[in-house]
Amino acid sequence: MSTPITITIDGTEYIRKTDAAAGPPTEHQIVVADRGWVFVGNVTKDDAGISIANARCIRCWGTDNDKPGLGYLAANGPTSKTKLDPSGTVRVPLHAVVATFDTDAAKWA
């Protein structure tokens, strides 16, 4: 069994001291924000919102009827028709996050 990196007590997340120097844990995710913005990258969360490092805006999903939507991209990575625009670090306030999809970072490399 692995040692947890974080623990939440009464709604507050704590990071194991030995891992604190590395910063908060990141997850590779697709983030759907309000007004139609969709990003993919390394996500960290805090009380104000989320930060997406090495973000890329998914301008065109590039999925067909046999590979519908963001669920397909989250599970399989981009298709040959997916259009990604480098976006640096993007910060999205919590109220603007519509949905997140966990992804396999290796499939987005």
FENVENLIN-V302127 format. One line per field, one symbol per residue. ss: DSSP state (A for helix, B for strand, O for the rest). psi: psi as a letter, one per 20 degrees, with the letter a starting at -180 (. if undefined). burial: I if it has 16 or more other ideal C-beta (glycine too) atoms within 10 Angstrom, else O. A space follows every 50 residues. Layout:
ss = ???
psi = ???
burial = ???
This chain:
ss = OOOOOBBBBOOBBBBOAAAAOOOOOOBBBBBBBAAAOBBBBBBBBOOOBB BBBBBBBBBBOOOOAAAOAAAAAAAAOOOOOOBBBBBBBBBBBAAABBBB BBOOAAAAO
psi = pqpqhrqpplippqppgiihhirqqqqoqpporrkjppqpaopqqahhbq poqkqppnhphkqahimpahgggghiaqriipppppjcppppqhiiogqq pqrohhij.
burial = OOOOOOOOOOOOOOIOOOOOOOOOOIOIIIIIIOOOOIIIIIIOIOOOII IIOIIIIIOOIIIOOOOOOIOIIIOOIIOOOIOIOOIOOIOIOOOOIOOI IOIOOOOIO
